[in-house]
């Protein structure tokens, strides 16, 4: 009698690699940094951020020198940094949205998820890579804004130094504020998954809500203005003064208020990114 040997059926290959061999956060972070730094839109957006911010600093400080009534009427830190806070945020939201929406528009998000199947890790890596790039450029731009502005104000003896109270805080918070607005756009991009829609939504929030709030009765507006995501509420962040207005929080308070918007949208974006198909 002959014996028939039946070959063993090979074990089914796992669709997802074992947990210990899956790409972790460090590898995903390196990959996302490479993505961000390998496209031209990143450099054009960051260049626009620097040019707009520095250009505003020059124009505002020149105007301050021409119309100044004295040192007491001038907040030198505000004159140098307001362009970074008020205009830099409008530029960075473009890059913040593109970081995630561009992959949906091209279909590359499926490739990214195939390489990094843990969606939470991928979402965090994208945000961390973007935040690192945005904060680095914003920080350099804030210091350039400050020194360029002070060199102009020095002609009328209106300049200040980083050692004076509240000045270094204003420079650092101005850079951090730009990064927070970028993360706000990132979370919105994860929610909407469409570049134009995400950018339009964020710019509408920044411009439209503060504008509509001005139509409220004055007592209501004065109570609400400190919570608005733009407008007058940005002033304390770029100012070295301990208090800009009794209707506004301090610089740290306004920064916390704005950051809460970013936290909420970032968390909602993470929930959608993890739960929904690409």
Secondary structure, 3 states (H helix, E strand, C coil): CCCCCCCCCCCCCCCCCCHHHCCCHHHHHHHHHHHHHCCHHHHHHHHHHHHHHHHHHHHHHHHHHHHCCCHHHCCHHHHHHHHHHHCHHHHHHHHHHHHHHHHHHHCHHHHHHHHCCCHHHHHHHHHHHHHHHHHHHHHHHHHHHHHHHHHHHHHHCCCCCCCCCCHHHHHHHHHHHHHHHHHHHHHHHHHHCCHHHHHHHHHHHHHHHHHHHCCCCHHHHHHHHHHCCCHHHHHHHHCCCCCCCCCCCCHHHHHHHHHHHHHHHHHHHHHHHHHCCC
